[in-house]
Amino acid sequence: MQELTLYSTWGCHLCEQAEALLADAGMAFAVVDIIDDEQLMQRFRVHIPVLAAGDALLYWPFDAVSVAGFLQNAQVLQNTQGDNTQGLKDTK
């Protein structure tokens, strides 16, 4: 399974909901606070929370069903493109 990253920031109630959803589903994920990185801040500040699996992104709102579909699609992308992907694939 691909490593999951949740882009978030402190005090974001939607981010807290996303984190609880992933934790309740028993998913292992890393939380990255976008406030610590100017590029991430510019990219995601109005979009957080954002879930990343490899190069694929899933923007809020999402639920357990959409996360499962996203992870399936991300796995398919990884299998067809390998590790040589360029850029990030956005899923909105």
N, C-alpha and C positions, 0 to 999 in steps of 0.2 A: 504494500500500500504506500502511496505517496505521502510525504510529510505535509501536514496541514499547517497553515499559518493564518491566524486571525489578525487582521490589521484593525487597530482599535485606538482608543485614547481614554484617559482617565475622565470620569464624570459623564461618559456617554451612556445613557440608559439603554439605547438600542444595542450598543456593544455588549453591555451586561446581559441583555436578553440572548444575544447570539452566543456568548460564552456559556451561558446556562444551558442552552439548547444542545450545544456540542458536548458539554460535560454530561448532561443527562443521557445522551445517546452513547456514552462511553467512548467517545472519540479522543484520541491523543492529538493535541495541537499545541502550537507555540503561539503566544500572544506577542505582537509587536506594537509598541506604542508609536504612532506616527509622529508624535510631537518631538521625538528624538532625532528625526531625520527630515531635513528640509525638502528633499525630493519626494519622499512619501507624503509629507504634509501637503505639498502642492498637488500631488496626484489624487489623494484619497480624502482630503479634508471634508468635502461635502458628500462623500459616498460611504463613509464608514458606518457600520462594520463591513469589511470585505474579507471573504474567505479565499485563500489561495491554496491550490494543490498543484505543485510544480509551477508551470507557466499559465495555468488556467485560473480565472478569477470568477467568483460568484459574489454579486452585490446584494446587499440587504434590500428588500425583505426576503428571507428564506426560512424554510421550515425543514423538518426531518426528511420529508419526501423530496423536496427540491435539492437538498444536500446530497441525498443518495443518488439522484440522477446526475448531479454535477460531478460527483466522484466517479461514476461510471463513465461519463464523457471524458473526464480528465485522464482516466486510465486508457481509454481508447486512443486519445491524442498521443499519450506517451508511447503506446505500443506502435503506432503508425509512424511517429516522427522521431522516436529515439531521444537521445539527449542533445540533439543538434538543433533544437527549436530556436527561432529568433523572435524576440519580443514576447509579449504576453497576450494570451487569447482571452478576451473579455466575454463573460457570460452575463447578460442583463436580462 
